Amino acid sequence: MKRPEVADVGSAAAGVRMARVRADEETWATFRALAGARPISEVLGQLVLEEVRRYRSRQLRDGSLQPRELLDALERAREQQADLELVVLRLEALTRVSDDARTVRPTPDSG
């Protein structure tokens, strides 16, 4: 008996996973509403990422990460540090603009 052929979905679907979700109607309706216009697959994917991050964070605190996982955690920390540095720079720039707007400067004919 010949096995059914699986369609080649190409690289666009690489890494795509599908799952069924068990939730009562009211919970699902609320979840759909909070998702807004975002595709449910995107929202669920984000939930999966957040859950994995929490799991890895617990492993890190427990001291149970493997060396490769520690290196990955260090890389993520560096990326977050770079993002935070950009946030600080933006906030400092906004503060300077705000301070400049409040500073009263003498006009040429006032002195």
KAWOZI-V978228 format. One line per field, one symbol per residue. ss: DSSP state (2 for helix, 1 for strand, 0 for the rest). psi: psi as a letter, one per 40 degrees, with the letter a starting at -180 (. if undefined). A space follows every 10 residues. Layout:
BEGIN
ss->???
psi->???
END
This chain:
BEGIN
ss->0000000000 2220000000 0000222222 2222200002 2222222222 2222222222 2200002222 2222222222 2222222222 2222222222 2200000222 0
psi->hhiiihihea edehehiiii hhiidddddd dddddbeiid dddddddddd dddddddddd defeiidddd dddddddddd dddddddddd dddddddddd dehhhiidee .
END
